[in-house]
């Protein structure tokens, strides 16, 4: 049996391969934008109001934290974590007559996209990343001053961004060489102890030194459920050392999972709700901020010029009507 051939004039013309690829890429981009808009609470989509309603409901159901006071030490893995997570709490403690010290474990010198933006070139070298570390320390100092913390109460340890997990778990005694900067010792002269090796033992020794000197009543550190490896190490360090120095420990969150916090961008009228209501049986608490504290926190965030070039909507999403704290029970 012979098949009937369709006359050429009835055939649908086939698009060139390049055109098909362009159309597929355009469709993927459109779907990505719509998905992002849906989960980020854009009100012109039906899902936008759903996301915003979930955020408001999640925050409203949290217990309110008692105000913090006394001597407070904020452990920040990178320059910006302290402002994003507890910039309002820092102000509140100072307004109540307390003292706040901030220690930065790294100088943020491992974020290559940040270095590309600041250096304005597609390929960056180790020297560019070291300059980025200096720039981010400058930004951190300026942000702290906006929040009311002067330079004397800001400490940089200068350990490698994206290297803390390797240092703490594998290079406790032998120096780790940063894949980003090529350094195996603290390269920054303004650090607490320049030239000291990148080892877990040295990191822990310097944190012990700070805790002994500052003798804080309260330590604020990342949650063990934070998704960033550097933050997890900061959480382990705080959980190990704070009880030894008789300090109460509270956790905060910066990297709470895919797309957290929602919605992205500038929403100062909305609350901040946690990725999950509780961690290991402990409930997150809502720490309310005044309008003035929220406004000053936004100003402090704006000091991080390098970060705002790359992740502005993520940074802005933390400027809300409250912050989040998780009491960490002391292990017997």
C-alpha positions as a Markdown table, in Angstrom:
| # | Residue | x | y | z |
|---|---|---|---|---|
| 1 | Unk | 0.0 | 0.0 | 0.0 |
| 2 | Unk | 1.3 | 3.4 | -0.9 |
| 3 | Unk | 1.1 | 6.3 | 1.5 |
| 4 | Unk | -0.3 | 9.5 | 0.2 |
| 5 | Unk | 2.2 | 12.3 | 0.2 |
| 6 | Unk | 0.8 | 15.6 | 1.4 |
| 7 | Unk | 1.3 | 18.3 | -1.1 |
| 8 | Unk | 4.1 | 20.7 | -0.3 |
| 9 | Unk | 1.8 | 23.7 | -0.2 |
| 10 | Unk | -0.3 | 22.2 | 2.6 |
| 11 | Unk | 2.7 | 21.6 | 4.9 |
| 12 | Unk | 3.2 | 23.9 | 7.9 |
| 13 | Unk | 6.6 | 25.7 | 7.3 |
| 14 | Unk | 9.2 | 24.6 | 9.9 |
| 15 | Unk | 10.9 | 27.3 | 11.9 |
| 16 | Unk | 14.7 | 27.6 | 11.6 |
| 17 | Unk | 16.5 | 25.9 | 14.5 |
| 18 | Unk | 17.9 | 29.2 | 15.8 |
| 19 | Unk | 14.4 | 30.7 | 15.9 |
| 20 | Unk | 13.1 | 27.7 | 17.8 |
| 21 | Unk | 15.9 | 28.0 | 20.3 |
| 22 | Unk | 15.1 | 31.7 | 20.8 |
| 23 | Unk | 11.4 | 31.0 | 21.3 |
| 24 | Unk | 12.1 | 28.3 | 23.8 |
| 25 | Unk | 14.5 | 30.5 | 25.7 |
| 26 | Unk | 11.9 | 33.3 | 25.7 |
| 27 | Unk | 9.2 | 31.0 | 27.0 |
| 28 | Unk | 11.5 | 29.7 | 29.7 |
| 29 | Unk | 12.3 | 33.2 | 30.8 |
| 30 | Unk | 8.6 | 34.1 | 30.9 |
| 31 | Unk | 7.7 | 31.1 | 33.0 |
| 32 | Unk | 10.6 | 31.9 | 35.3 |
| 33 | Unk | 9.4 | 35.4 | 35.8 |
| 34 | Unk | 5.8 | 34.3 | 36.4 |
| 35 | Unk | 7.0 | 31.7 | 38.9 |
| 36 | Unk | 9.1 | 34.2 | 40.7 |
| 37 | Unk | 6.3 | 36.7 | 40.7 |
| 38 | Unk | 3.9 | 34.1 | 42.1 |
| 39 | Unk | 6.1 | 33.0 | 45.0 |
| 40 | Unk | 7.3 | 36.5 | 45.8 |
| 41 | Unk | 3.9 | 37.9 | 46.5 |
| 42 | Unk | 3.3 | 40.2 | 43.6 |
| 43 | Unk | -0.3 | 41.3 | 44.1 |
| 44 | Unk | -1.2 | 41.4 | 40.4 |
| 45 | Unk | -1.2 | 37.6 | 40.5 |
| 46 | Unk | -3.7 | 35.6 | 42.5 |
| 47 | Unk | -0.9 | 33.8 | 44.3 |
| 48 | Unk | 0.6 | 37.1 | 45.4 |
| 49 | Unk | -2.1 | 37.7 | 48.0 |
| 50 | Unk | -1.8 | 34.1 | 49.2 |
| 51 | Unk | 2.0 | 34.5 | 49.8 |
| 52 | Unk | 1.5 | 37.8 | 51.7 |
| 53 | Unk | -1.4 | 36.3 | 53.7 |
| 54 | Unk | 0.8 | 33.3 | 54.7 |
| 55 | Unk | 3.6 | 35.6 | 55.8 |
| 56 | Unk | 1.3 | 37.8 | 57.9 |
| 57 | Unk | -0.4 | 34.8 | 59.4 |
| 58 | Unk | 2.9 | 33.0 | 60.2 |
| 59 | Unk | 4.3 | 36.1 | 62.0 |
| 60 | Unk | 1.1 | 36.8 | 63.9 |
| 61 | Unk | 1.1 | 33.3 | 65.4 |
| 62 | Unk | 4.6 | 33.7 | 66.9 |
| 63 | Unk | 5.1 | 34.5 | 70.6 |
| 64 | Unk | 6.7 | 37.9 | 71.2 |
| 65 | Unk | 10.2 | 38.0 | 72.5 |
| 66 | Unk | 11.1 | 39.8 | 75.7 |
| 67 | Unk | 13.4 | 42.8 | 75.1 |
| 68 | Unk | 17.1 | 42.1 | 75.2 |
| 69 | Unk | 19.5 | 44.1 | 77.3 |
| 70 | Unk | 22.9 | 44.0 | 78.9 |
| 71 | Unk | 26.1 | 43.0 | 77.2 |
| 72 | Unk | 25.3 | 41.4 | 73.8 |
| 73 | Unk | 27.8 | 39.8 | 71.4 |
| 74 | Unk | 26.6 | 39.3 | 67.8 |
| 75 | Unk | 28.5 | 36.6 | 65.8 |
| 76 | Unk | 28.2 | 37.4 | 62.1 |
| 77 | Unk | 29.7 | 34.9 | 59.6 |
| 78 | Unk | 29.9 | 37.6 | 56.9 |
| 79 | Unk | 29.6 | 41.4 | 56.7 |
| 80 | Unk | 25.9 | 42.0 | 56.3 |
| 81 | Unk | 24.5 | 39.1 | 58.4 |
| 82 | Unk | 24.4 | 41.2 | 61.5 |
| 83 | Unk | 22.4 | 44.0 | 59.9 |
| 84 | Unk | 20.0 | 41.7 | 58.0 |
| 85 | Unk | 19.1 | 39.5 | 60.9 |
| 86 | Unk | 19.4 | 41.6 | 64.1 |
| 87 | Unk | 20.0 | 45.3 | 63.0 |
| 88 | Unk | 16.8 | 46.3 | 64.8 |
| 89 | Unk | 17.7 | 44.3 | 67.9 |
| 90 | Unk | 21.1 | 45.9 | 68.1 |
| 91 | Unk | 19.5 | 49.3 | 68.2 |
| 92 | Unk | 17.0 | 48.2 | 70.8 |
| 93 | Unk | 19.7 | 46.9 | 73.1 |
| 94 | Unk | 21.6 | 50.1 | 72.8 |
| 95 | Unk | 18.5 | 52.2 | 73.4 |
| 96 | Unk | 18.0 | 50.3 | 76.6 |
| 97 | Unk | 21.5 | 51.2 | 77.8 |
| 98 | Unk | 23.1 | 47.9 | 76.9 |
| 99 | Unk | 26.4 | 47.3 | 75.1 |
| 100 | Unk | 26.7 | 45.5 | 71.7 |
| 101 | Unk | 29.8 | 44.0 | 70.2 |
| 102 | Unk | 29.9 | 42.5 | 66.7 |
| 103 | Unk | 32.5 | 39.9 | 65.6 |
| 104 | Unk | 32.8 | 39.1 | 61.9 |
| 105 | Unk | 34.2 | 35.6 | 61.3 |
| 106 | Unk | 35.0 | 36.2 | 57.6 |
| 107 | Unk | 35.4 | 39.3 | 55.5 |
| 108 | Unk | 33.1 | 38.1 | 52.7 |
| 109 | Unk | 36.1 | 37.6 | 50.3 |
| 110 | Unk | 34.7 | 34.5 | 48.6 |
| 111 | Unk | 31.8 | 36.0 | 46.6 |
| 112 | Unk | 33.1 | 36.1 | 43.1 |
| 113 | Unk | 30.0 | 37.7 | 41.6 |
| 114 | Unk | 30.3 | 40.5 | 44.1 |
| 115 | Unk | 34.0 | 41.0 | 43.0 |
| 116 | Unk | 33.0 | 41.0 | 39.3 |
| 117 | Unk | 30.5 | 43.7 | 39.9 |
| 118 | Unk | 32.8 | 45.9 | 42.0 |
| 119 | Unk | 35.8 | 45.4 | 39.8 |
| 120 | Unk | 33.7 | 45.6 | 36.6 |
| 121 | Unk | 35.3 | 42.7 | 34.8 |
| 122 | Unk | 34.2 | 39.2 | 34.0 |
| 123 | Unk | 37.1 | 37.3 | 35.4 |
| 124 | Unk | 38.5 | 38.1 | 38.9 |
| 125 | Unk | 41.8 | 37.1 | 40.6 |
| 126 | Unk | 42.8 | 36.5 | 44.1 |
| 127 | Unk | 43.9 | 40.1 | 44.5 |
| 128 | Unk | 40.4 | 41.3 | 43.5 |
| 129 | Unk | 38.8 | 39.1 | 46.1 |
| 130 | Unk | 41.2 | 40.4 | 48.8 |
| 131 | Unk | 40.2 | 44.0 | 47.8 |
| 132 | Unk | 36.6 | 42.9 | 48.1 |
| 133 | Unk | 37.3 | 41.7 | 51.6 |
| 134 | Unk | 38.7 | 45.1 | 52.5 |
| 135 | Unk | 35.6 | 46.8 | 50.9 |
| 136 | Unk | 33.2 | 44.7 | 52.8 |
| 137 | Unk | 34.9 | 45.4 | 56.1 |
| 138 | Unk | 34.6 | 49.1 | 55.3 |
| 139 | Unk | 30.9 | 48.6 | 54.6 |
| 140 | Unk | 30.4 | 46.6 | 57.8 |
| 141 | Unk | 32.0 | 49.3 | 59.9 |
| 142 | Unk | 29.8 | 52.0 | 58.3 |
| 143 | Unk | 26.7 | 49.8 | 58.8 |
| 144 | Unk | 27.6 | 49.2 | 62.4 |
| 145 | Unk | 28.0 | 53.0 | 63.0 |
| 146 | Unk | 24.5 | 53.6 | 61.5 |
| 147 | Unk | 23.1 | 51.1 | 64.0 |
| 148 | Unk | 25.0 | 52.9 | 66.8 |
| 149 | Unk | 27.9 | 50.5 | 67.3 |
| 150 | Unk | 31.3 | 52.3 | 67.1 |
| 151 | Unk | 34.5 | 50.9 | 65.6 |
| 152 | Unk | 35.9 | 50.0 | 69.0 |
| 153 | Unk | 33.1 | 47.4 | 69.4 |
| 154 | Unk | 33.6 | 45.8 | 65.9 |
| 155 | Unk | 36.0 | 42.9 | 65.5 |
| 156 | Unk | 37.1 | 41.2 | 62.3 |
| 157 | Unk | 38.8 | 37.8 | 62.5 |
| 158 | Unk | 39.5 | 37.6 | 58.7 |
| 159 | Unk | 39.0 | 33.9 | 58.2 |
| 160 | Unk | 38.0 | 32.8 | 54.6 |
| 161 | Unk | 34.6 | 33.2 | 53.2 |
| 162 | Unk | 33.2 | 29.8 | 52.1 |
| 163 | Unk | 36.0 | 28.0 | 54.1 |
| 164 | Unk | 34.7 | 27.8 | 57.6 |
| 165 | Unk | 33.2 | 24.3 | 57.3 |
| 166 | Unk | 36.4 | 22.9 | 55.8 |
| 167 | Unk | 38.5 | 24.6 | 58.5 |
| 168 | Unk | 36.4 | 23.4 | 61.4 |
| 169 | Unk | 35.8 | 19.9 | 60.3 |
| 170 | Unk | 38.9 | 18.9 | 58.3 |
| 171 | Unk | 41.6 | 21.5 | 58.9 |
| 172 | Unk | 41.3 | 21.9 | 62.6 |
| 173 | Unk | 45.1 | 21.6 | 63.1 |
| 174 | Unk | 46.6 | 22.1 | 59.6 |
| 175 | Unk | 46.1 | 25.4 | 57.7 |
| 176 | Unk | 43.4 | 25.5 | 55.1 |
| 177 | Unk | 44.2 | 27.3 | 51.8 |
| 178 | Unk | 41.2 | 29.4 | 50.5 |
| 179 | Unk | 40.1 | 28.4 | 47.0 |
| 180 | Unk | 39.1 | 32.0 | 46.4 |
| 181 | Unk | 42.0 | 34.1 | 47.7 |
| 182 | Unk | 44.8 | 31.4 | 47.8 |
| 183 | Unk | 45.6 | 32.5 | 51.3 |
| 184 | Unk | 46.2 | 30.1 | 54.3 |
| 185 | Unk | 46.6 | 32.8 | 56.9 |
| 186 | Unk | 44.6 | 35.9 | 57.9 |
| 187 | Unk | 45.7 | 38.5 | 55.3 |
| 188 | Unk | 44.0 | 41.6 | 56.8 |
| 189 | Unk | 46.0 | 44.0 | 59.0 |
| 190 | Unk | 42.8 | 45.3 | 60.7 |
| 191 | Unk | 41.9 | 41.8 | 61.8 |
| 192 | Unk | 42.2 | 40.8 | 65.5 |
| 193 | Unk | 45.3 | 38.6 | 64.8 |
| 194 | Unk | 46.8 | 39.2 | 61.3 |
| 195 | Unk | 48.9 | 36.3 | 60.0 |
| 196 | Unk | 47.4 | 33.6 | 62.1 |
| 197 | Unk | 46.7 | 30.3 | 60.3 |
| 198 | Unk | 43.4 | 29.2 | 58.9 |
| 199 | Unk | 42.7 | 26.4 | 61.3 |
| 200 | Unk | 39.7 | 25.4 | 63.3 |
| 201 | Unk | 41.8 | 25.5 | 66.5 |
| 202 | Unk | 42.8 | 29.1 | 65.8 |
| 203 | Unk | 39.3 | 30.1 | 65.0 |
| 204 | Unk | 38.0 | 28.6 | 68.3 |
| 205 | Unk | 40.9 | 30.1 | 70.2 |
| 206 | Unk | 40.2 | 33.6 | 69.0 |
| 207 | Unk | 36.4 | 33.3 | 69.7 |
| 208 | Unk | 37.3 | 32.1 | 73.3 |
| 209 | Unk | 39.6 | 35.1 | 73.7 |
| 210 | Unk | 36.8 | 37.5 | 72.7 |
| 211 | Unk | 34.2 | 35.8 | 74.9 |
| 212 | Unk | 36.6 | 36.0 | 77.8 |
| 213 | Unk | 37.3 | 39.6 | 77.3 |
| 214 | Unk | 33.8 | 40.8 | 76.5 |
| 215 | Unk | 32.0 | 38.5 | 79.0 |
| 216 | Unk | 28.6 | 38.9 | 77.2 |
| 217 | Unk | 25.3 | 38.2 | 78.9 |
| 218 | Unk | 23.8 | 37.2 | 75.5 |
| 219 | Unk | 25.2 | 35.8 | 72.3 |
| 220 | Unk | 23.3 | 36.1 | 69.0 |
| 221 | Unk | 24.4 | 33.6 | 66.3 |
| 222 | Unk | 23.0 | 31.9 | 63.2 |
| 223 | Unk | 20.7 | 29.0 | 63.6 |
| 224 | Unk | 22.0 | 25.4 | 63.1 |
| 225 | Unk | 19.2 | 25.2 | 60.5 |
| 226 | Unk | 20.7 | 28.0 | 58.4 |
| 227 | Unk | 21.5 | 26.6 | 54.9 |
| 228 | Unk | 24.9 | 28.3 | 54.5 |
| 229 | Unk | 27.9 | 26.2 | 55.6 |
| 230 | Unk | 29.7 | 29.2 | 57.2 |
| 231 | Unk | 26.6 | 30.0 | 59.2 |
| 232 | Unk | 26.3 | 26.4 | 60.4 |
| 233 | Unk | 29.9 | 26.5 | 61.7 |
| 234 | Unk | 29.1 | 29.8 | 63.5 |
| 235 | Unk | 26.1 | 28.1 | 65.1 |
| 236 | Unk | 28.3 | 25.2 | 66.2 |
| 237 | Unk | 30.9 | 27.5 | 67.7 |
| 238 | Unk | 28.3 | 29.6 | 69.5 |
| 239 | Unk | 26.6 | 26.5 | 70.8 |
| 240 | Unk | 29.8 | 25.1 | 72.1 |
| 241 | Unk | 31.3 | 28.3 | 73.6 |
| 242 | Unk | 28.4 | 30.4 | 74.9 |
| 243 | Unk | 27.5 | 28.0 | 77.7 |
| 244 | Unk | 31.1 | 27.8 | 78.8 |
| 245 | Unk | 31.0 | 31.6 | 79.3 |
| 246 | Unk | 27.6 | 31.5 | 81.0 |
| 247 | Unk | 25.9 | 33.5 | 78.2 |
| 248 | Unk | 22.4 | 33.0 | 77.0 |
| 249 | Unk | 22.2 | 32.0 | 73.4 |
| 250 | Unk | 19.7 | 33.1 | 70.8 |
| 251 | Unk | 19.7 | 32.0 | 67.1 |
| 252 | Unk | 18.8 | 34.1 | 64.0 |
| 253 | Unk | 18.2 | 33.1 | 60.4 |
| 254 | Unk | 19.6 | 34.5 | 57.2 |
| 255 | Unk | 19.6 | 31.6 | 54.7 |
| 256 | Unk | 16.3 | 29.9 | 55.5 |
| 257 | Unk | 15.9 | 27.8 | 52.3 |
| 258 | Unk | 14.8 | 28.4 | 48.7 |
| 259 | Unk | 13.3 | 31.8 | 48.2 |
| 260 | Unk | 13.2 | 32.7 | 51.9 |
| 261 | Unk | 12.4 | 35.3 | 53.1 |
| 262 | Unk | 9.2 | 36.0 | 51.2 |
| 263 | Unk | 8.3 | 38.2 | 49.5 |
| 264 | Unk | 11.5 | 39.6 | 48.1 |
| 265 | Unk | 12.1 | 43.3 | 47.7 |
| 266 | Unk | 11.2 | 46.3 | 49.8 |
| 267 | Unk | 8.1 | 45.6 | 51.9 |
| 268 | Unk | 8.6 | 47.6 | 55.1 |
| 269 | Unk | 4.9 | 47.3 | 56.1 |
| 270 | Unk | 5.0 | 43.5 | 56.2 |
| 271 | Unk | 6.3 | 41.3 | 59.1 |
| 272 | Unk | 9.0 | 38.7 | 58.8 |
| 273 | Unk | 7.9 | 35.1 | 59.4 |
| 274 | Unk | 10.3 | 32.1 | 59.8 |
| 275 | Unk | 10.7 | 29.2 | 57.4 |
| 276 | Unk | 9.2 | 26.9 | 60.0 |
| 277 | Unk | 7.4 | 27.7 | 63.3 |
| 278 | Unk | 9.9 | 25.9 | 65.5 |
| 279 | Unk | 13.3 | 24.2 | 65.6 |
| 280 | Unk | 13.8 | 21.1 | 67.7 |
| 281 | Unk | 10.8 | 22.0 | 69.9 |
| 282 | Unk | 11.7 | 25.6 | 70.4 |
| 283 | Unk | 9.5 | 28.2 | 68.8 |
| 284 | Unk | 10.7 | 31.2 | 66.9 |
| 285 | Unk | 9.9 | 34.5 | 68.6 |
| 286 | Unk | 8.9 | 37.8 | 67.0 |
| 287 | Unk | 11.0 | 40.8 | 68.1 |
| 288 | Unk | 8.9 | 43.9 | 67.1 |
| 289 | Unk | 10.7 | 47.0 | 65.8 |
| 290 | Unk | 9.6 | 50.6 | 65.9 |
| 291 | Unk | 9.3 | 52.6 | 62.7 |
| 292 | Unk | 12.4 | 54.5 | 63.6 |
| 293 | Unk | 14.4 | 51.3 | 64.1 |
| 294 | Unk | 13.1 | 49.8 | 60.9 |
| 295 | Unk | 14.1 | 53.0 | 59.0 |
| 296 | Unk | 17.6 | 53.0 | 60.5 |
| 297 | Unk | 18.0 | 49.4 | 59.7 |
| 298 | Unk | 17.2 | 50.2 | 56.0 |
| 299 | Unk | 19.9 | 52.9 | 56.1 |
| 300 | Unk | 22.4 | 50.4 | 57.5 |
| 301 | Unk | 21.5 | 47.9 | 54.8 |
| 302 | Unk | 22.2 | 50.6 | 52.2 |
| 303 | Unk | 25.8 | 50.8 | 53.4 |
| 304 | Unk | 26.5 | 47.4 | 51.8 |
| 305 | Unk | 26.9 | 48.8 | 48.3 |
| 306 | Unk | 28.8 | 45.8 | 46.9 |
| 307 | Unk | 26.0 | 43.3 | 48.0 |
| 308 | Unk | 23.2 | 45.6 | 46.7 |
| 309 | Unk | 24.7 | 45.4 | 43.2 |
| 310 | Unk | 24.1 | 41.6 | 43.2 |
| 311 | Unk | 21.3 | 40.7 | 45.6 |
| 312 | Unk | 19.3 | 43.8 | 46.3 |
| 313 | Unk | 15.9 | 42.2 | 46.6 |
| 314 | Unk | 17.2 | 39.6 | 49.1 |
| 315 | Unk | 18.8 | 42.3 | 51.2 |
| 316 | Unk | 15.7 | 44.5 | 51.2 |
| 317 | Unk | 13.5 | 41.6 | 52.2 |
| 318 | Unk | 14.8 | 41.7 | 55.8 |
| 319 | Unk | 13.7 | 45.2 | 56.5 |
| 320 | Unk | 10.3 | 44.4 | 58.1 |
| 321 | Unk | 8.3 | 45.3 | 61.1 |
| 322 | Unk | 10.0 | 42.6 | 63.2 |
| 323 | Unk | 13.0 | 40.4 | 63.5 |
| 324 | Unk | 13.2 | 36.7 | 64.5 |
| 325 | Unk | 14.9 | 35.1 | 67.5 |
| 326 | Unk | 15.1 | 31.5 | 68.6 |
| 327 | Unk | 16.1 | 30.7 | 72.2 |
| 328 | Unk | 18.7 | 28.0 | 72.3 |
| 329 | Unk | 18.5 | 25.8 | 75.4 |
| 330 | Unk | 21.7 | 25.1 | 77.3 |
| 331 | Unk | 22.7 | 21.5 | 77.0 |
| 332 | Unk | 23.4 | 19.9 | 80.4 |
